[in-house]
Amino acid sequence: MDITNTPTPGVLTKEDTIEELNDVTRLMIDSYKGYKEASEEADDNFALKSEFAQRAEARSQLIGQVQQHVRELGGEPSTHGTMRGAVHRGWVNFANVFRDDEHGAMSSVANGERFLASRIEDCIEDGQLDAAGKSLLQKAHQDAVSACRTFEARDDR
């Protein structure tokens, strides 16, 4: 697939790819920050602390890969999450949630991952990605779906 810088109907541009990748990057940064905060708050539950820390690290690596591809395309990668994500994290106090409602916490994490997976799926289906960008987002999609399943299974216990 050829990527040009000239907008032509039906022709993929570098700007299209960069915009799509940056949109998903902002959401992945939100989830990374959420996992990082959760791993810090889940100190009384080693299994969850470890799971959250591993998810944060994996998400951080994916973010770095997508940001690098945006740079390779000549764009400026997103380095901040969304306002919605910041507001959500502000409302969710993981220390209280885990202490008072682990079921609610697992459900919240699964819902966040489901939303991320859906948004990534939309980006892939839009056809605005080059081959490398599509491959990176397919990897990110698999990661989000895996996380969603993991936390749904924990929630069912």
Beta strands, then each sheet from edge to edge (+ up, - down):
end
